């Protein structure tokens, strides 16, 4: 118990106004898709996600270094954005959405907070949560995830959500200002299929030059 209590000694690893964090937490509480990924986002926003830097200061690890890239400190900003694994994963997500109905550049703000000014359960919000979950798994298991693995996972999620949203829309829930969610998910799935085609330069291994 005393070990977990020490997390309260740490401030956030990123400079964000409390009001901004509160708004994102409220929006997240109303999101009902990808529950496991949503739980991780709660921990990121509240700065209770376990990092090597925290474990080092709690004297559980001998070093705060990142286990994937050997950076001198692995805090939340490094784990979820600045680590090469995270950077290339977010770039891959930018590549995916560039071919969809809702192109988006996934910046540091997106990685830590989410896509701003979108309604709850919007595909880009869910996609960001899922991607963050992939990055967290890579760090937790100290493995580098190949882009094609991420593409296949996002493709599977997109197909499931496209079908789910299409069923919702078929019973009259289509009055969304950002368009039909099923169409956005379908365009994300189609983008993944395009990027998975052989010899596509955007799906080279993460360690390629």
C-alpha positions as CSV (number, residue, x, y, z in Angstrom):
1,X,0.0,0.0,0.0
2,X,2.8,2.5,0.9
3,X,4.4,1.8,-2.5
4,X,1.3,2.9,-4.4
5,X,0.8,5.9,-2.2
6,X,4.1,7.3,-3.4
7,X,2.5,8.0,-6.8
8,X,0.9,11.0,-5.2
9,X,4.3,12.6,-4.8
10,X,4.7,13.1,-8.5
11,X,3.4,16.0,-10.6
12,X,2.3,15.6,-14.2
13,X,5.0,15.0,-16.8
14,X,3.4,17.6,-19.1
15,X,2.3,21.2,-18.7
16,X,-1.5,21.2,-19.1
17,X,-4.1,23.4,-17.5
18,X,-6.3,21.6,-14.9
19,X,-9.3,22.8,-16.8
20,X,-8.1,21.1,-19.9
21,X,-7.5,17.8,-18.1
22,X,-10.9,18.0,-16.5
23,X,-12.7,18.5,-19.8
24,X,-10.9,15.5,-21.3
25,X,-11.6,13.3,-18.3
26,X,-15.3,14.2,-18.5
27,X,-15.4,13.5,-22.2
28,X,-13.6,10.2,-21.6
29,X,-16.1,9.2,-19.0
30,X,-18.9,9.4,-21.6
31,X,-17.0,7.2,-24.1
32,X,-18.2,3.6,-24.3
33,X,-16.0,2.1,-26.9
34,X,-12.7,0.2,-26.4
35,X,-13.0,0.1,-22.6
36,X,-9.5,-1.3,-21.9
37,X,-7.9,1.4,-24.0
38,X,-10.1,4.0,-22.3
39,X,-8.9,2.9,-18.9
40,X,-5.3,3.5,-20.0
41,X,-6.2,7.0,-21.1
42,X,-7.6,7.7,-17.6
43,X,-4.2,6.8,-16.2
44,X,-2.3,9.0,-18.6
45,X,-4.5,12.0,-17.9
46,X,-4.2,11.5,-14.1
47,X,-0.5,10.7,-14.4
48,X,-0.8,7.4,-12.6
49,X,0.5,5.3,-15.5
50,X,3.5,3.3,-14.4
51,X,6.8,4.5,-16.0
52,X,10.4,3.5,-15.4
53,X,11.1,7.0,-14.1
54,X,8.5,6.5,-11.3
55,X,9.6,3.0,-10.5
56,X,13.2,4.3,-10.3
57,X,12.3,7.0,-7.8
58,X,10.3,4.4,-5.8
59,X,13.5,2.3,-5.7
60,X,11.9,-0.5,-7.6
61,X,14.2,-0.2,-10.6
62,X,17.9,0.5,-10.8
63,X,17.6,2.9,-13.7
64,X,14.9,5.2,-15.1
65,X,16.0,4.5,-18.7
66,X,13.6,3.5,-21.4
67,X,13.7,-0.2,-22.0
68,X,13.1,0.2,-25.8
69,X,15.4,3.0,-26.9
70,X,17.7,3.4,-23.8
71,X,16.8,7.0,-23.4
72,X,18.0,8.3,-20.1
73,X,14.5,8.8,-18.6
74,X,11.2,7.2,-19.4
75,X,8.4,9.4,-18.2
76,X,4.9,9.6,-19.6
77,X,5.8,12.0,-22.4
78,X,8.6,9.8,-23.5
79,X,6.7,6.5,-23.2
80,X,3.7,7.7,-25.2
81,X,5.2,10.2,-27.6
82,X,8.9,10.8,-27.8
83,X,10.2,7.2,-27.8
84,X,11.0,6.2,-31.4
85,X,8.5,3.3,-31.1
86,X,5.7,5.8,-30.1
87,X,6.8,8.4,-32.7
88,X,6.7,5.9,-35.6
89,X,3.4,4.5,-34.4
90,X,1.8,7.9,-34.4
91,X,3.3,8.7,-37.8
92,X,1.7,5.4,-39.1
93,X,-1.6,6.5,-37.7
94,X,-1.2,9.9,-39.5
95,X,-0.5,7.9,-42.7
96,X,-3.7,5.8,-42.1
97,X,-6.0,8.8,-41.6
98,X,-4.5,10.7,-44.4
99,X,-6.4,8.3,-46.8
100,X,-9.7,8.5,-44.9
101,X,-12.7,10.8,-44.6
102,X,-11.1,12.5,-41.5
103,X,-7.4,13.1,-42.1
104,X,-5.5,14.1,-38.9
105,X,-1.9,14.8,-37.8
106,X,-1.3,13.0,-34.5
107,X,0.7,15.5,-32.4
108,X,2.0,15.5,-28.8
109,X,-1.4,17.0,-27.7
110,X,-3.2,14.2,-29.4
111,X,-1.0,11.5,-27.9
112,X,-1.4,12.8,-24.3
113,X,-5.0,14.2,-24.4
114,X,-6.8,13.0,-27.5
115,X,-8.2,14.6,-30.7
116,X,-9.8,17.8,-29.4
117,X,-13.2,19.2,-30.3
118,X,-14.8,15.9,-31.4
119,X,-17.9,14.3,-29.9
120,X,-17.6,11.2,-27.7
121,X,-17.2,7.9,-29.4
122,X,-15.9,9.6,-32.5
123,X,-13.7,7.1,-34.5
124,X,-10.6,9.3,-34.2
125,X,-11.0,9.4,-30.4
126,X,-11.4,5.6,-30.2
127,X,-8.5,5.1,-32.7
128,X,-6.2,7.3,-30.6
129,X,-7.1,5.3,-27.4
130,X,-6.5,2.0,-29.2
131,X,-3.1,3.2,-30.6
132,X,-2.0,4.5,-27.2
133,X,-2.8,1.0,-25.9
134,X,-0.5,-0.6,-28.5
135,X,2.3,1.7,-27.5
136,X,1.8,0.9,-23.8
137,X,1.9,-2.8,-24.5
138,X,5.2,-2.5,-26.5
139,X,6.8,-0.7,-23.5
140,X,5.3,-3.1,-20.9
141,X,6.7,-6.1,-22.8
142,X,9.9,-4.4,-24.0
143,X,9.2,-5.3,-27.6
144,X,9.2,-3.3,-30.9
145,X,5.9,-3.8,-32.8
146,X,6.1,-4.1,-36.5
147,X,3.9,-1.6,-38.4
148,X,2.0,-4.4,-40.2
149,X,1.0,-5.8,-36.9
150,X,-0.5,-2.5,-35.9
151,X,-2.2,-2.1,-39.2
152,X,-3.8,-5.6,-38.9
153,X,-5.0,-4.8,-35.4
154,X,-6.5,-1.4,-36.4
155,X,-8.0,-3.1,-39.5
156,X,-9.8,-5.7,-37.3
157,X,-11.0,-3.0,-34.9
158,X,-12.2,-0.8,-37.7
159,X,-14.2,-3.5,-39.4
160,X,-15.9,-4.4,-36.1
161,X,-16.7,-0.8,-35.2
162,X,-17.9,-0.1,-38.8
163,X,-20.4,-2.9,-38.5
164,X,-21.5,-1.9,-35.0
165,X,-22.0,1.8,-35.9
166,X,-23.9,0.8,-39.1
167,X,-26.4,-1.2,-37.0
168,X,-26.8,1.9,-34.7
169,X,-27.3,4.2,-37.7
170,X,-29.9,1.8,-39.3
171,X,-32.2,2.5,-36.4
172,X,-32.1,6.2,-36.8
173,X,-29.0,7.4,-34.8
174,X,-27.5,9.3,-37.8
175,X,-27.8,12.9,-36.7
176,X,-24.1,13.6,-36.2
177,X,-22.5,16.8,-37.4
178,X,-19.3,14.9,-38.3
179,X,-21.0,12.4,-40.5
180,X,-21.8,8.7,-40.1
181,X,-19.3,7.0,-37.9
182,X,-19.7,3.7,-39.8
183,X,-18.4,5.5,-43.0
184,X,-15.4,6.9,-41.1
185,X,-14.5,3.5,-39.7
186,X,-14.9,1.9,-43.1
187,X,-12.6,4.5,-44.6
188,X,-10.0,3.7,-41.9
189,X,-10.3,0.0,-42.7
190,X,-9.9,0.6,-46.4
191,X,-6.8,2.8,-45.7
192,X,-5.3,0.0,-43.6
193,X,-5.8,-2.5,-46.5
194,X,-4.1,-0.1,-48.9
195,X,-1.1,0.4,-46.6
196,X,-0.8,-3.4,-46.1
197,X,-0.4,-3.9,-49.9
198,X,3.1,-5.4,-50.7
199,X,6.0,-3.0,-51.2
200,X,4.1,0.0,-49.7
201,X,7.0,2.3,-48.5
202,X,4.9,3.4,-45.6
203,X,4.8,0.0,-44.0
204,X,8.6,-0.6,-43.7
205,X,9.9,-2.1,-40.4
206,X,10.3,0.4,-37.6
207,X,14.1,0.0,-37.7
208,X,14.4,0.8,-41.4
209,X,16.4,3.9,-42.4
